[in-house]
């Protein structure tokens, strides 16, 4: 019985680790997405100021 409990805890820990890695990747990518959006907004603003 304790063997199954240990496996359940291990799989829960594995899911938590995968979720942490995915969250870290999303946070890291959000920086680049934010910069890209800012650059696009700047380009649009510059184009409107030319006219």
C-alpha positions in Angstrom: 0.0 0.0 0.0 2.8 2.4 0.8 4.4 1.7 -2.5 1.4 3.1 -4.4 1.3 6.1 -2.2 4.9 6.8 -3.0 4.3 6.5 -6.8 1.4 8.9 -6.5 3.5 11.4 -4.7 6.3 11.0 -7.3 3.9 11.6 -10.2 2.5 14.6 -8.5 6.0 15.9 -8.0 6.8 15.3 -11.7 3.7 17.2 -12.8 4.7 20.1 -10.5 8.2 20.1 -12.0 6.8 20.1 -15.6 4.4 22.9 -14.6 7.3 25.0 -13.2 9.4 24.5 -16.3 6.5 25.5 -18.5 5.8 28.6 -16.3 9.4 29.6 -16.5 9.4 29.3 -20.3 6.2 31.4 -20.6 7.7 34.1 -18.3 10.9 34.1 -20.3 9.0 34.4 -23.6 6.7 37.1 -22.3 9.7 39.5 -22.2 10.4 39.0 -25.9 6.7 39.2 -26.8 6.4 42.5 -24.8 9.4 43.9 -26.6 8.0 42.9 -30.0 4.7 44.5 -29.3 6.4 47.7 -28.1 8.5 47.8 -31.3 5.4 47.3 -33.5 3.7 50.2 -31.6 6.7 52.4 -32.1 6.8 51.6 -35.8 3.1 52.4 -36.2 3.5 55.7 -34.2 6.5 56.7 -36.3 4.6 56.0 -39.5 1.7 58.2 -38.4 4.0 61.0 -37.3 5.6 61.1 -40.9 2.3 62.2 -42.4 
